[in-house]
Amino acid sequence: MVRLVLWDIDHTLISTHGVGRELSAAAFKRTTGLTMRVQAKVDGVTEPVIFRETAKLHALTTNRADFEQFAEALAEEHLKRSADLRKRGQALPGATAALEALASWDVTQTVVSGNIRPVAQIKLSLFGLDQHIVWDMGAYGEDADERGDLVRLCLQRADCAGDDAILIGDTPADVAGGRACGVRVVAVATGRSSEDELRGAGADMVLPDLRDITPLLHEVRGRA
């Protein structure tokens, strides 16, 4: 049986229904003094890259200190508007049941996310999805730019081999990050990528969503 499950967050476990972009815009203005007119690609991309590429779209060159200022502002904005986030966002169907079922089997669960850790913790706690997450084993946006590097770091922190882990995510970037580290990937088509796109990216299993978690549980239990 699998020892470790690595969860993506946005569009895998939760949806913020646009609140996340609003909070990023607020943090961007606090950091740069400019209104965020357009945002760089976010699907499967880590927060430092999103910030850097968004800044470029506004003719700005940024450094690590700028990102750290943005990250602090972003966490503060999530705290400030947590009630709005809870009201407008949601845990995706089946997310709670999946987390609880894996916990009942004593499978260690953590997060591999492009979000910075404080934001990841806020998001999951708001929707009651944080109870079974081992945060110190996870890897977050501030840790590395590339998804594969985050997966590798998470495996190191968990002292787990790639073939003893499964990653669950919703983007081709999640799939690529897992495969680069020898981790099997269960992809859910609850984001902007279709089932066909996720299969084409190389996912080992593709589900329409987490409503029926039986195939996921079979995959977890069936791995030596």
Secondary structure as the mmCIF struct_conf table of DSSP 4:
data_model
#
loop_
_struct_conf.conf_type_id
_struct_conf.id
_struct_conf.beg_label_comp_id
_struct_conf.beg_label_asym_id
_struct_conf.beg_label_seq_id
_struct_conf.end_label_comp_id
_struct_conf.end_label_asym_id
_struct_conf.end_label_seq_id
BEND BEND1 ARG A 3 ARG A 3
STRN STRN1 LEU A 4 TRP A 7
STRN STRN2 ASP A 10 ASP A 10
TURN_TY1_P TURN_TY1_P1 HIS A 11 LEU A 13
STRN STRN3 ILE A 14 SER A 15
TURN_TY1_P TURN_TY1_P2 HIS A 17 GLY A 18
HELX_RH_AL_P HELX_RH_AL_P1 VAL A 19 THR A 32
BEND BEND2 GLY A 33 LEU A 34
TURN_TY1_P TURN_TY1_P3 ASP A 43 GLY A 44
HELX_RH_AL_P HELX_RH_AL_P2 GLU A 47 LEU A 57
TURN_TY1_P TURN_TY1_P4 HIS A 58 ALA A 59
HELX_RH_AL_P HELX_RH_AL_P3 ARG A 64 LYS A 80
TURN_TY1_P TURN_TY1_P5 ARG A 81 ARG A 81
HELX_RH_AL_P HELX_RH_AL_P4 SER A 82 ARG A 88
STRN STRN4 GLN A 90 ALA A 91
HELX_LH_PP_P HELX_LH_PP_P1 LEU A 92 LEU A 92
TURN_TY1_P TURN_TY1_P6 PRO A 93 GLY A 94
HELX_RH_AL_P HELX_RH_AL_P5 ALA A 95 SER A 104
TURN_TY1_P TURN_TY1_P7 TRP A 105 ASP A 106
STRN STRN5 THR A 108 VAL A 111
STRN STRN6 VAL A 112 VAL A 112
BEND BEND3 GLY A 114 ASN A 115
HELX_RH_AL_P HELX_RH_AL_P6 ARG A 117 LEU A 126
TURN_TY1_P TURN_TY1_P8 PHE A 127 GLY A 128
TURN_TY1_P TURN_TY1_P9 GLN A 131 HIS A 132
STRN STRN7 ILE A 133 ILE A 133
HELX_RH_3T_P HELX_RH_3T_P1 TRP A 135 MET A 137
STRN STRN8 ALA A 139 ALA A 139
TURN_TY1_P TURN_TY1_P10 GLY A 141 ASP A 143
BEND BEND4 ASP A 145 GLU A 146
HELX_RH_AL_P HELX_RH_AL_P7 ARG A 147 ALA A 158
TURN_TY1_P TURN_TY1_P11 ASP A 159 ASP A 159
HELX_RH_3T_P HELX_RH_3T_P2 GLY A 162 ASP A 164
STRN STRN9 ALA A 165 GLY A 169
BEND BEND5 ASP A 170 THR A 171
HELX_RH_AL_P HELX_RH_AL_P8 PRO A 172 ALA A 180
TURN_TY1_P TURN_TY1_P12 CYS A 181 GLY A 182
STRN STRN10 ARG A 184 VAL A 188
BEND BEND6 THR A 190 SER A 193
HELX_RH_AL_P HELX_RH_AL_P9 GLU A 195 GLY A 200
TURN_TY1_P TURN_TY1_P13 ALA A 201 GLY A 202
BEND BEND7 ASP A 204 ASP A 204
STRN STRN11 MET A 205 LEU A 207
BEND BEND8 PRO A 208 PRO A 208
BEND BEND9 LEU A 210 ARG A 211
HELX_RH_AL_P HELX_RH_AL_P10 THR A 214 GLY A 222
#
